[in-house]
Amino acid sequence: MSGTLYICGTPIGNLGDITIRALETLKMVDIIAAEDTRNTLKLLNHFEIKAPLMSYHEHNKESAGKELLKLLTEGKNIALVSDAGMPVISDPGEELVKLCIENNIEIVTLCGPTAFTTALVYSGISGRRFSFEGFLPVPKKERTDHLESVKKDTRTLIFYEAPHKLLKTLSDLKDVLGNRKIAVCRELTKKFEEIIRGDIESAISHFEETSPKGEFVLVIEGASEEELLKEQRESLPSPEELLKIRQSETLYGKELVKAVAQELNLPKREVYEIYLKMEKKQ
């Protein structure tokens, strides 16, 4: 009988955030697959957990994944943990999960802390709808293309970033998205936790004066629906121009007004008044 893969969320900083269920699972499994065994060992030592560790990370995920699958098929129970937070979220664990699904290995996910949800709550920016974007690509063109693809997204945008790339990322965000509201969250749940709220320009100024340290989550307001509608209207022909175009297509009277109002997303009464003025001029 095959074993079970437990996707085990661990604290993103404060060790007190670990769940009772996570502790019970880590004590019970035969092996713990860890992104960084040295980092995970600190957690295990703190809670006096003696389970053996196996390295599983971005650079060995193919070979280590095959070995973990073999152990699972032999009946071993394995817990997968990342450096911090939930495995699979911007993490090589997603490859192991896919491998287990393809081979009908049972998977159990344990709820745990995630940095991006913690940052979203702290931000003061809308949490009704959001898009987690993870880390931006490093190459300039890919990075710009990605930001352009989310530029008109009205959802709150969330990114992860390392300290040595923070200022460049903030600059790219401002260049592509504009000077939007932002919350820059660093070292969440840790001793030097800090939340900086404002706009992107003020965040750039802050970190030009204060060298970025720690791991960062950036929460940025989505595109303004009003601004997008304004841009859309500016790119469309005027009501007068569109009335002339549609009139040449043999539309008249109420049908003409209705068609133009729908196309320009304007009230029919407003378009009708413009139509009457045009008729009087003829």
C-alpha positions as a Markdown table, in Angstrom:
| # | Residue | x | y | z |
|---|---|---|---|---|
| 1 | Met | 0.0 | 0.0 | 0.0 |
| 2 | Ser | 1.3 | 3.5 | -1.0 |
| 3 | Gly | 2.1 | 6.1 | 1.6 |
| 4 | Thr | 0.8 | 9.6 | 1.8 |
| 5 | Leu | 2.3 | 13.0 | 0.9 |
| 6 | Tyr | 1.5 | 15.6 | 3.4 |
| 7 | Ile | 1.8 | 19.2 | 2.2 |
| 8 | Cys | 2.8 | 20.9 | 5.5 |
| 9 | Gly | 2.6 | 24.6 | 6.0 |
| 10 | Thr | 5.2 | 26.0 | 8.4 |
| 11 | Pro | 5.7 | 29.4 | 10.0 |
| 12 | Ile | 6.9 | 32.3 | 7.8 |
| 13 | Gly | 8.8 | 33.7 | 10.7 |
| 14 | Asn | 7.3 | 33.4 | 14.2 |
| 15 | Leu | 7.6 | 29.7 | 15.2 |
| 16 | Gly | 4.5 | 30.2 | 17.4 |
| 17 | Asp | 2.4 | 30.2 | 14.2 |
| 18 | Ile | 2.8 | 26.5 | 13.5 |
| 19 | Thr | -0.4 | 24.5 | 13.9 |
| 20 | Ile | -1.0 | 21.6 | 16.3 |
| 21 | Arg | -1.9 | 19.4 | 13.3 |
| 22 | Ala | 1.4 | 20.3 | 11.5 |
| 23 | Leu | 3.4 | 19.4 | 14.6 |
| 24 | Glu | 1.6 | 16.0 | 14.9 |
| 25 | Thr | 2.2 | 15.3 | 11.2 |
| 26 | Leu | 5.9 | 16.2 | 11.3 |
| 27 | Lys | 6.3 | 13.8 | 14.3 |
| 28 | Met | 4.4 | 11.0 | 12.6 |
| 29 | Val | 5.9 | 10.9 | 9.1 |
| 30 | Asp | 8.8 | 8.7 | 8.0 |
| 31 | Ile | 10.6 | 11.4 | 6.1 |
| 32 | Ile | 10.5 | 15.2 | 5.8 |
| 33 | Ala | 11.3 | 16.6 | 2.4 |
| 34 | Ala | 12.7 | 20.1 | 2.9 |
| 35 | Glu | 13.7 | 22.9 | 0.6 |
| 36 | Asp | 16.6 | 23.8 | 2.9 |
| 37 | Thr | 17.3 | 21.1 | 5.4 |
| 38 | Arg | 19.4 | 23.4 | 7.6 |
| 39 | Asn | 16.6 | 25.9 | 7.9 |
| 40 | Thr | 14.0 | 23.1 | 8.6 |
| 41 | Leu | 16.3 | 21.5 | 11.2 |
| 42 | Lys | 16.0 | 24.7 | 13.3 |
| 43 | Leu | 12.2 | 24.3 | 13.3 |
| 44 | Leu | 12.5 | 20.6 | 14.1 |
| 45 | Asn | 15.0 | 21.1 | 16.9 |
| 46 | His | 12.8 | 23.8 | 18.4 |
| 47 | Phe | 9.9 | 21.4 | 18.7 |
| 48 | Glu | 12.1 | 18.3 | 19.5 |
| 49 | Ile | 11.1 | 16.5 | 16.3 |
| 50 | Lys | 13.5 | 13.7 | 15.2 |
| 51 | Ala | 12.2 | 12.7 | 11.7 |
| 52 | Pro | 14.9 | 12.2 | 9.1 |
| 53 | Leu | 15.3 | 14.9 | 6.5 |
| 54 | Met | 15.7 | 14.7 | 2.7 |
| 55 | Ser | 16.6 | 17.6 | 0.5 |
| 56 | Tyr | 14.1 | 18.7 | -2.2 |
| 57 | His | 14.6 | 22.0 | -3.9 |
| 58 | Glu | 14.6 | 23.8 | -7.3 |
| 59 | His | 18.0 | 22.4 | -8.4 |
| 60 | Asn | 17.4 | 18.7 | -7.6 |
| 61 | Lys | 13.6 | 18.4 | -7.9 |
| 62 | Glu | 13.8 | 16.0 | -10.8 |
| 63 | Ser | 16.1 | 13.4 | -9.2 |
| 64 | Ala | 14.8 | 14.0 | -5.7 |
| 65 | Gly | 11.2 | 13.8 | -6.9 |
| 66 | Lys | 11.8 | 10.4 | -8.4 |
| 67 | Glu | 13.3 | 9.2 | -5.2 |
| 68 | Leu | 10.5 | 10.6 | -3.1 |
| 69 | Leu | 7.9 | 8.9 | -5.4 |
| 70 | Lys | 9.7 | 5.6 | -5.0 |
| 71 | Leu | 9.6 | 5.9 | -1.2 |
| 72 | Leu | 5.9 | 6.8 | -1.3 |
| 73 | Thr | 5.1 | 3.8 | -3.5 |
| 74 | Glu | 6.9 | 1.6 | -1.0 |
| 75 | Gly | 4.5 | 2.8 | 1.7 |
| 76 | Lys | 6.5 | 5.7 | 3.4 |
| 77 | Asn | 4.6 | 8.7 | 4.6 |
| 78 | Ile | 6.4 | 12.0 | 3.7 |
| 79 | Ala | 5.8 | 15.6 | 4.7 |
| 80 | Leu | 6.8 | 18.3 | 2.2 |
| 81 | Val | 7.9 | 21.6 | 3.7 |
| 82 | Ser | 9.3 | 24.8 | 2.2 |
| 83 | Asp | 11.7 | 27.3 | 3.7 |
| 84 | Ala | 8.7 | 29.1 | 5.1 |
| 85 | Gly | 4.9 | 29.2 | 4.6 |
| 86 | Met | 3.0 | 26.9 | 2.3 |
| 87 | Pro | 4.8 | 24.6 | -0.1 |
| 88 | Val | 3.8 | 24.8 | -3.8 |
| 89 | Ile | 3.2 | 28.6 | -3.6 |
| 90 | Ser | 6.1 | 30.0 | -5.7 |
| 91 | Asp | 7.9 | 26.8 | -4.7 |
| 92 | Pro | 9.3 | 23.7 | -6.5 |
| 93 | Gly | 6.8 | 21.6 | -4.4 |
| 94 | Glu | 4.3 | 21.9 | -7.2 |
| 95 | Glu | 6.3 | 19.5 | -9.3 |
| 96 | Leu | 6.2 | 16.9 | -6.6 |
| 97 | Val | 2.4 | 17.3 | -6.2 |
| 98 | Lys | 1.9 | 16.8 | -10.0 |
| 99 | Leu | 4.1 | 13.7 | -9.9 |
| 100 | Cys | 2.0 | 12.2 | -7.0 |
| 101 | Ile | -1.3 | 13.0 | -8.8 |
| 102 | Glu | 0.0 | 11.3 | -12.0 |
| 103 | Asn | 0.9 | 8.2 | -10.0 |
| 104 | Asn | -2.2 | 8.1 | -7.8 |
| 105 | Ile | -0.4 | 8.9 | -4.6 |
| 106 | Glu | -2.7 | 10.2 | -1.8 |
| 107 | Ile | -2.1 | 13.9 | -1.0 |
| 108 | Val | -3.2 | 15.6 | 2.3 |
| 109 | Thr | -2.8 | 19.4 | 2.6 |
| 110 | Leu | -2.4 | 21.0 | 6.0 |
| 111 | Cys | -3.4 | 24.6 | 6.2 |
| 112 | Gly | -0.7 | 27.0 | 7.2 |
| 113 | Pro | 0.7 | 30.5 | 7.1 |
| 114 | Thr | 1.4 | 32.3 | 3.8 |
| 115 | Ala | 3.2 | 35.6 | 3.4 |
| 116 | Phe | 1.0 | 37.0 | 0.7 |
| 117 | Thr | -2.3 | 36.7 | 2.6 |
| 118 | Thr | -0.7 | 38.2 | 5.7 |
| 119 | Ala | 0.7 | 41.1 | 3.6 |
| 120 | Leu | -2.7 | 41.6 | 2.0 |
| 121 | Val | -4.4 | 41.9 | 5.4 |
| 122 | Tyr | -1.8 | 44.4 | 6.6 |
| 123 | Ser | -1.9 | 46.5 | 3.4 |
| 124 | Gly | -5.2 | 48.4 | 3.7 |
| 125 | Ile | -5.7 | 47.8 | 0.0 |
| 126 | Ser | -8.8 | 45.9 | -1.2 |
| 127 | Gly | -8.8 | 42.2 | -0.5 |
| 128 | Arg | -12.1 | 41.5 | -2.2 |
| 129 | Arg | -10.3 | 40.4 | -5.4 |
| 130 | Phe | -6.6 | 39.9 | -5.8 |
| 131 | Ser | -4.0 | 38.3 | -8.1 |
| 132 | Phe | -0.9 | 36.7 | -6.6 |
| 133 | Glu | 1.9 | 37.1 | -9.1 |
| 134 | Gly | 4.8 | 35.6 | -7.2 |
| 135 | Phe | 8.3 | 36.7 | -8.3 |
| 136 | Leu | 8.7 | 38.8 | -11.5 |
| 137 | Pro | 10.9 | 37.4 | -14.2 |
| 138 | Val | 14.6 | 38.6 | -14.1 |
| 139 | Pro | 15.1 | 39.4 | -17.8 |
| 140 | Lys | 14.1 | 43.0 | -18.6 |
| 141 | Lys | 11.8 | 42.2 | -21.6 |
| 142 | Glu | 10.0 | 39.3 | -19.8 |
| 143 | Arg | 9.6 | 41.5 | -16.7 |
| 144 | Thr | 8.1 | 44.4 | -18.7 |
| 145 | Asp | 5.9 | 42.1 | -20.7 |
| 146 | His | 4.5 | 40.5 | -17.5 |
| 147 | Leu | 3.8 | 43.9 | -16.0 |
| 148 | Glu | 2.1 | 45.1 | -19.2 |
| 149 | Ser | -0.1 | 42.0 | -19.1 |
| 150 | Val | -1.4 | 42.9 | -15.6 |
| 151 | Lys | -1.5 | 46.7 | -16.1 |
| 152 | Lys | -5.2 | 46.8 | -16.7 |
| 153 | Asp | -6.1 | 44.2 | -14.1 |
| 154 | Thr | -8.5 | 45.9 | -11.6 |
| 155 | Arg | -7.6 | 43.3 | -8.9 |
| 156 | Thr | -5.1 | 44.0 | -6.2 |
| 157 | Leu | -1.6 | 42.7 | -7.3 |
| 158 | Ile | 0.8 | 40.9 | -5.0 |
| 159 | Phe | 4.4 | 40.2 | -5.7 |
| 160 | Tyr | 7.3 | 38.6 | -3.8 |
| 161 | Glu | 10.8 | 40.2 | -4.1 |
| 162 | Ala | 14.3 | 39.8 | -2.7 |
| 163 | Pro | 16.1 | 42.7 | -1.1 |
| 164 | His | 18.8 | 43.2 | -3.7 |
| 165 | Lys | 16.2 | 43.5 | -6.5 |
| 166 | Leu | 13.6 | 45.6 | -4.6 |
| 167 | Leu | 14.5 | 49.1 | -5.9 |
| 168 | Lys | 14.7 | 47.9 | -9.5 |
| 169 | Thr | 11.3 | 46.2 | -9.1 |
| 170 | Leu | 9.7 | 49.3 | -7.6 |
| 171 | Ser | 11.1 | 51.4 | -10.4 |
| 172 | Asp | 9.7 | 49.0 | -13.1 |
| 173 | Leu | 6.4 | 49.0 | -11.3 |
| 174 | Lys | 6.2 | 52.8 | -11.4 |
| 175 | Asp | 7.2 | 52.9 | -15.1 |
| 176 | Val | 4.6 | 50.4 | -16.2 |
| 177 | Leu | 1.8 | 50.6 | -13.7 |
| 178 | Gly | 2.1 | 54.3 | -12.7 |
| 179 | Asn | 2.4 | 55.7 | -9.2 |
| 180 | Arg | -0.2 | 53.6 | -7.5 |
| 181 | Lys | -0.9 | 52.9 | -3.8 |
| 182 | Ile | 1.4 | 50.2 | -2.4 |
| 183 | Ala | 2.2 | 48.4 | 0.9 |
| 184 | Val | 5.7 | 47.1 | 1.1 |
| 185 | Cys | 5.8 | 44.4 | 3.8 |
| 186 | Arg | 9.1 | 43.0 | 5.0 |
| 187 | Glu | 10.1 | 40.3 | 7.5 |
| 188 | Leu | 6.5 | 39.4 | 8.2 |
| 189 | Thr | 5.9 | 37.9 | 11.7 |
| 190 | Lys | 9.6 | 38.3 | 12.6 |
| 191 | Lys | 11.3 | 40.6 | 15.1 |
| 192 | Phe | 12.0 | 43.4 | 12.5 |
| 193 | Glu | 8.6 | 43.2 | 10.8 |
| 194 | Glu | 7.8 | 46.4 | 8.9 |
| 195 | Ile | 4.9 | 47.7 | 6.8 |
| 196 | Ile | 5.4 | 50.8 | 4.7 |
| 197 | Arg | 2.3 | 52.2 | 3.1 |
| 198 | Gly | 2.0 | 55.0 | 0.6 |
| 199 | Asp | 2.6 | 55.2 | -3.1 |
| 200 | Ile | 5.3 | 53.7 | -5.3 |
| 201 | Glu | 7.3 | 56.9 | -5.5 |
| 202 | Ser | 7.4 | 57.3 | -1.7 |
| 203 | Ala | 8.5 | 53.6 | -1.3 |
| 204 | Ile | 11.3 | 54.2 | -3.8 |
| 205 | Ser | 12.4 | 57.3 | -1.8 |
| 206 | His | 12.3 | 55.3 | 1.5 |
| 207 | Phe | 14.5 | 52.5 | 0.2 |
| 208 | Glu | 17.0 | 54.8 | -1.5 |
| 209 | Glu | 17.6 | 56.2 | 2.0 |
| 210 | Thr | 17.2 | 52.9 | 3.9 |
| 211 | Ser | 19.0 | 49.8 | 2.4 |
| 212 | Pro | 16.4 | 47.0 | 1.9 |
| 213 | Lys | 16.9 | 44.0 | 4.2 |
| 214 | Gly | 14.9 | 40.8 | 4.6 |
| 215 | Glu | 12.2 | 39.2 | 2.4 |
| 216 | Phe | 9.5 | 41.5 | 0.8 |
| 217 | Val | 5.9 | 41.2 | -0.2 |
| 218 | Leu | 4.5 | 44.1 | -2.4 |
| 219 | Val | 0.8 | 44.7 | -2.4 |
| 220 | Ile | -0.3 | 47.1 | -5.1 |
| 221 | Glu | -3.8 | 48.5 | -5.9 |
| 222 | Gly | -5.3 | 47.4 | -9.1 |
| 223 | Ala | -6.1 | 49.5 | -12.1 |
| 224 | Ser | -8.9 | 52.1 | -11.6 |
| 225 | Glu | -12.1 | 51.0 | -13.4 |
| 226 | Glu | -12.9 | 54.7 | -13.9 |
| 227 | Glu | -9.6 | 55.4 | -15.6 |
| 228 | Leu | -9.9 | 52.3 | -17.8 |
| 229 | Leu | -13.4 | 53.4 | -18.9 |
| 230 | Lys | -12.1 | 56.9 | -19.6 |
| 231 | Glu | -9.2 | 55.5 | -21.7 |
| 232 | Gln | -11.7 | 53.3 | -23.5 |
| 233 | Arg | -14.0 | 56.2 | -24.3 |
| 234 | Glu | -11.0 | 58.3 | -25.5 |
| 235 | Ser | -10.0 | 55.6 | -27.9 |
| 236 | Leu | -13.5 | 55.4 | -29.4 |
| 237 | Pro | -15.0 | 57.8 | -31.9 |
| 238 | Ser | -17.2 | 60.6 | -30.6 |
| 239 | Pro | -21.0 | 60.0 | -30.5 |
| 240 | Glu | -21.4 | 62.3 | -33.6 |
| 241 | Glu | -18.8 | 60.4 | -35.6 |
| 242 | Leu | -20.3 | 57.0 | -34.7 |
| 243 | Leu | -23.8 | 58.2 | -35.5 |
| 244 | Lys | -22.6 | 59.2 | -39.0 |
| 245 | Ile | -20.8 | 55.9 | -39.4 |
| 246 | Arg | -23.8 | 53.8 | -38.3 |
| 247 | Gln | -26.2 | 55.9 | -40.3 |
| 248 | Ser | -24.3 | 55.1 | -43.4 |
| 249 | Glu | -24.9 | 51.4 | -42.6 |
| 250 | Thr | -28.7 | 52.1 | -43.0 |
| 251 | Leu | -29.5 | 52.5 | -39.3 |
| 252 | Tyr | -32.0 | 55.2 | -38.5 |
| 253 | Gly | -34.0 | 56.7 | -35.6 |
| 254 | Lys | -34.3 | 54.7 | -32.4 |
| 255 | Glu | -32.3 | 51.8 | -33.8 |
| 256 | Leu | -29.4 | 54.1 | -34.6 |
| 257 | Val | -29.5 | 55.8 | -31.2 |
| 258 | Lys | -29.7 | 52.4 | -29.4 |
| 259 | Ala | -26.8 | 50.9 | -31.3 |
| 260 | Val | -24.5 | 53.9 | -30.7 |
| 261 | Ala | -25.4 | 54.2 | -27.0 |
| 262 | Gln | -24.6 | 50.5 | -26.5 |
| 263 | Glu | -21.3 | 50.7 | -28.4 |
| 264 | Leu | -20.1 | 53.8 | -26.5 |
| 265 | Asn | -21.7 | 52.7 | -23.2 |
| 266 | Leu | -23.6 | 56.0 | -22.9 |
| 267 | Pro | -27.2 | 56.7 | -21.8 |
| 268 | Lys | -29.6 | 56.5 | -24.8 |
| 269 | Arg | -31.1 | 59.9 | -23.8 |
| 270 | Glu | -27.7 | 61.6 | -24.2 |
| 271 | Val | -27.1 | 60.0 | -27.6 |
| 272 | Tyr | -30.6 | 60.9 | -28.7 |
| 273 | Glu | -30.1 | 64.6 | -27.9 |
| 274 | Ile | -26.9 | 64.6 | -30.0 |
| 275 | Tyr | -28.8 | 62.8 | -32.8 |
| 276 | Leu | -31.6 | 65.5 | -32.7 |
| 277 | Lys | -29.0 | 68.3 | -33.0 |
| 278 | Met | -27.4 | 66.6 | -35.9 |
| 279 | Glu | -30.8 | 66.2 | -37.6 |
| 280 | Lys | -31.5 | 69.9 | -37.2 |
| 281 | Lys | -28.3 | 70.9 | -38.8 |
| 282 | Gln | -29.1 | 68.9 | -41.9 |
